[in-house]
């Protein structure tokens, strides 16, 4: 039976991770190794300045006082009985589309699994409340089945986003590219009782790049978005351009 590692950035007690864990139990020997509290927007942070502790809450469920990336590292190397065949991160309460993926702890857990050479995907629901976890769980099972059977391309993870609707209201699945989003007025000023100014990051109005093949467009139209994310961030066309134009600091070999 395949060992499956489940994690998230919403915390080990999140309803989303419990729904995902139960879904993965249908396919293999599932384990949860997840942060002991919410760790949203920590990106691919790894804890280096203090020791970490893993607490077994119940059979196959562990809480780690660290980041999602910490959970993958500790889970794979120290907790699980064998190397997992699959890593699934989620179900995140809130979307991870466009530039969100660079901040997301949920996606970063899947990135860490991919770095280790383990097929991985992240699952998120684009919404704010009353999340349809059963819809996300259903599609997670289908994607996990495929991944366990076919694996994934080298250095590639899947970033899955679903509209927050019932399963029967999903129009289908689209394979998409990462969209682009810019926030306006995302830094708020606030003052403490002593009158000292502080800054609060978050909120603001999002502006989306238009594109029929983007992740956010697919979700807005009622489709499940599956975006393959490659770990090699090199812009190869820019690389060739800079070589050909002899960028001033470029030295010929």
C-alpha positions as CSV (number, residue, x, y, z in Angstrom):
1,X,0.0,0.0,0.0
2,X,1.4,3.4,-1.0
3,X,2.4,5.8,1.7
4,X,0.9,9.2,1.2
5,X,2.0,12.3,3.1
6,X,-0.6,15.1,3.7
7,X,0.3,18.6,4.9
8,X,-0.9,22.2,4.7
9,X,-0.3,25.7,5.9
10,X,-3.6,26.2,7.7
11,X,-2.6,24.0,10.6
12,X,-2.9,20.4,11.6
13,X,-6.5,20.9,13.0
14,X,-7.9,22.6,9.9
15,X,-11.0,21.1,8.4
16,X,-9.4,21.1,5.0
17,X,-6.5,18.9,6.0
18,X,-8.8,16.4,7.7
19,X,-11.0,16.2,4.6
20,X,-7.9,15.6,2.5
21,X,-6.5,13.0,4.9
22,X,-9.7,11.0,4.8
23,X,-9.7,11.2,1.0
24,X,-6.1,9.9,0.7
25,X,-6.9,7.1,3.1
26,X,-9.0,5.7,0.3
27,X,-5.9,5.3,-1.8
28,X,-3.1,4.3,0.6
29,X,-1.5,4.5,4.0
30,X,-2.0,8.2,4.7
31,X,-0.1,10.3,7.3
32,X,-0.6,13.9,8.3
33,X,2.6,15.9,9.2
34,X,1.5,19.5,9.4
35,X,2.2,22.8,11.3
36,X,0.8,23.0,14.8
37,X,-0.8,26.3,13.9
38,X,-1.7,28.5,10.9
39,X,1.4,29.2,8.8
40,X,-0.1,31.0,5.8
41,X,2.1,33.0,3.5
42,X,5.4,31.7,4.9
43,X,6.4,30.6,1.4
44,X,9.3,28.1,1.3
45,X,10.7,29.1,4.7
46,X,12.8,26.5,6.5
47,X,13.4,26.9,10.3
48,X,17.2,27.1,11.0
49,X,17.4,29.2,14.2
50,X,15.8,26.8,16.7
51,X,15.1,23.1,17.2
52,X,11.8,21.7,16.1
53,X,9.4,19.2,17.8
54,X,7.0,16.7,16.3
55,X,4.1,15.7,18.5
56,X,2.0,12.7,17.7
57,X,-1.6,13.8,18.2
58,X,-3.2,10.5,17.3
59,X,-2.2,7.5,15.1
60,X,-0.8,8.8,11.8
61,X,-1.3,12.5,12.7
62,X,1.7,14.6,13.7
63,X,2.0,18.3,14.6
64,X,5.3,20.2,14.0
65,X,6.0,23.6,15.5
66,X,7.4,24.8,12.2
67,X,6.6,25.7,8.6
68,X,5.1,23.5,5.9
69,X,8.5,23.0,4.4
70,X,9.8,21.8,7.8
71,X,6.9,19.3,7.9
72,X,7.9,17.8,4.6
73,X,11.6,17.5,5.6
74,X,10.9,16.0,9.0
75,X,8.0,13.8,7.8
76,X,9.9,12.2,4.9
77,X,13.2,11.8,6.8
78,X,12.1,11.1,10.4
79,X,8.5,10.2,10.8
80,X,7.1,8.1,7.9
81,X,7.9,4.4,7.9
82,X,9.1,4.7,4.3
83,X,9.6,7.2,1.6
84,X,6.1,8.4,0.4
85,X,4.9,7.7,-3.1
86,X,2.9,11.0,-3.0
87,X,2.7,14.3,-1.2
88,X,-0.5,16.3,-1.2
89,X,-0.8,19.7,0.4
90,X,-4.2,21.3,1.3
91,X,-7.1,21.6,1.2
92,X,-6.3,25.3,1.5
93,X,-9.1,27.6,2.5
94,X,-8.4,30.3,0.0
95,X,-7.0,30.3,-3.5
96,X,-3.4,30.0,-4.6
97,X,-3.6,31.4,-8.1
98,X,-1.3,33.8,-10.0
99,X,1.5,35.3,-7.9
100,X,0.0,33.9,-4.7
101,X,2.0,30.7,-5.3
102,X,5.3,32.6,-4.5
103,X,4.0,33.3,-1.0
104,X,2.0,30.2,-0.3
105,X,3.0,27.7,2.3
106,X,0.6,25.2,0.8
107,X,2.3,25.3,-2.6
108,X,5.8,25.4,-1.0
109,X,5.2,22.1,0.8
110,X,4.6,20.6,-2.7
111,X,7.7,22.4,-4.0
112,X,9.8,20.8,-1.2
113,X,8.4,17.3,-2.1
114,X,9.2,17.9,-5.7
115,X,12.8,18.9,-4.8
116,X,13.0,15.6,-3.0
117,X,11.9,13.8,-6.2
118,X,8.5,12.9,-4.8
119,X,5.4,13.5,-6.9
120,X,3.5,16.3,-5.2
121,X,0.5,18.6,-5.7
122,X,-1.2,21.4,-3.8
123,X,-5.0,21.9,-3.6
124,X,-6.8,25.1,-2.8
125,X,-10.4,26.4,-2.9
126,X,-10.9,29.9,-4.2
127,X,-13.4,31.4,-1.7
128,X,-13.8,33.1,1.6
129,X,-16.3,31.0,3.7
130,X,-18.6,27.9,3.6
131,X,-16.0,25.9,1.7
132,X,-17.1,22.9,-0.3
133,X,-14.4,20.6,1.0
134,X,-16.1,17.5,-0.5
135,X,-15.7,18.9,-4.0
136,X,-12.0,19.4,-3.4
137,X,-11.6,16.0,-1.8
138,X,-13.2,14.3,-4.8
139,X,-10.9,15.9,-7.3
140,X,-7.9,15.3,-5.0
141,X,-8.6,11.6,-5.2
142,X,-8.8,11.7,-9.0
143,X,-5.6,13.6,-9.3
144,X,-3.9,11.4,-6.8
145,X,-4.9,8.3,-8.6
146,X,-3.4,9.6,-11.8
147,X,-0.2,10.7,-10.1
148,X,0.3,7.4,-8.3
149,X,-0.2,5.5,-11.6
150,X,1.6,7.9,-14.0
151,X,3.8,10.0,-11.8
152,X,4.6,13.6,-12.9
153,X,7.2,15.2,-15.2
154,X,10.7,15.8,-13.7
155,X,10.9,18.8,-11.4
156,X,7.2,19.6,-11.8
157,X,4.4,19.8,-9.3
158,X,0.7,20.5,-9.8
159,X,-1.1,23.5,-8.4
160,X,-4.8,22.8,-8.2
161,X,-7.4,25.5,-7.6
162,X,-11.2,24.9,-7.4
163,X,-14.2,27.2,-7.4
164,X,-16.1,27.1,-4.1
165,X,-19.1,25.3,-5.5
166,X,-20.8,21.9,-5.2
167,X,-19.3,19.1,-7.3
168,X,-22.3,19.1,-9.7
169,X,-21.7,22.7,-10.4
170,X,-18.1,22.2,-11.6
171,X,-18.0,22.6,-15.4
172,X,-14.9,20.5,-15.9
173,X,-11.1,20.6,-15.6
174,X,-8.8,23.0,-17.4
175,X,-5.0,22.8,-17.7
176,X,-3.8,26.4,-17.2
177,X,-0.8,28.7,-16.9
178,X,-0.1,30.8,-13.9
179,X,-1.9,34.2,-14.1
180,X,-0.7,37.6,-13.0
181,X,-2.2,39.6,-10.1
182,X,-1.2,43.0,-8.7
183,X,-2.7,44.4,-5.4
184,X,-3.5,48.1,-5.1
185,X,-3.4,49.6,-1.6
186,X,-2.2,46.4,0.1
187,X,-0.2,48.2,2.9
188,X,-2.4,49.7,5.6
189,X,-1.2,52.2,8.2
190,X,-2.4,51.9,11.8
191,X,-1.5,53.5,15.1
192,X,-1.0,52.0,18.5
193,X,-2.4,53.6,21.8
194,X,0.9,55.5,22.1
195,X,0.4,57.1,18.7
196,X,3.2,55.2,17.0
197,X,2.7,54.2,13.4
198,X,2.7,50.6,12.3
199,X,2.1,48.9,8.9
200,X,-0.3,46.0,8.2
201,X,0.3,44.0,5.0
202,X,-2.7,42.4,3.4
203,X,-6.0,43.2,1.8
204,X,-6.1,45.7,-1.1
205,X,-7.8,45.4,-4.4
206,X,-6.5,42.7,-6.8
207,X,-6.1,43.5,-10.5
208,X,-5.9,40.4,-12.8
209,X,-4.1,39.9,-16.0
210,X,-6.7,38.8,-18.7
211,X,-6.1,35.5,-20.4
212,X,-8.3,32.6,-21.4
213,X,-5.7,30.1,-20.4
214,X,-4.9,31.4,-16.9
215,X,-5.6,29.7,-13.6
216,X,-7.8,32.5,-12.2
217,X,-9.9,32.7,-15.4
218,X,-10.6,29.0,-15.3
219,X,-11.8,29.1,-11.7
220,X,-13.9,32.2,-12.3
221,X,-15.7,30.3,-15.1
222,X,-16.4,27.4,-12.9
223,X,-13.6,25.0,-13.8
224,X,-11.0,23.2,-11.8
225,X,-7.6,24.7,-12.7
226,X,-4.5,22.5,-12.8
227,X,-1.3,24.3,-13.4
228,X,2.0,22.4,-13.8
229,X,4.7,24.4,-12.0
230,X,8.3,23.8,-12.9
231,X,11.1,24.3,-10.4
232,X,13.6,25.6,-12.9
233,X,13.0,29.4,-12.8
234,X,15.5,30.1,-15.6
235,X,14.1,32.3,-18.4
236,X,15.7,30.5,-21.3
237,X,14.6,33.0,-24.0
238,X,16.1,35.9,-21.9
239,X,19.2,33.8,-21.4
240,X,19.8,33.4,-25.1
241,X,19.0,37.1,-25.7
242,X,21.5,38.2,-23.1
243,X,24.2,35.9,-24.6
244,X,23.6,37.3,-28.1
245,X,23.5,40.9,-27.2
246,X,26.7,40.6,-25.1
247,X,25.3,42.2,-21.9
248,X,28.0,44.6,-20.6
249,X,29.1,42.4,-17.6
250,X,29.1,39.3,-19.8
251,X,32.6,37.8,-20.3
252,X,33.2,35.6,-23.3
253,X,34.7,32.2,-22.3
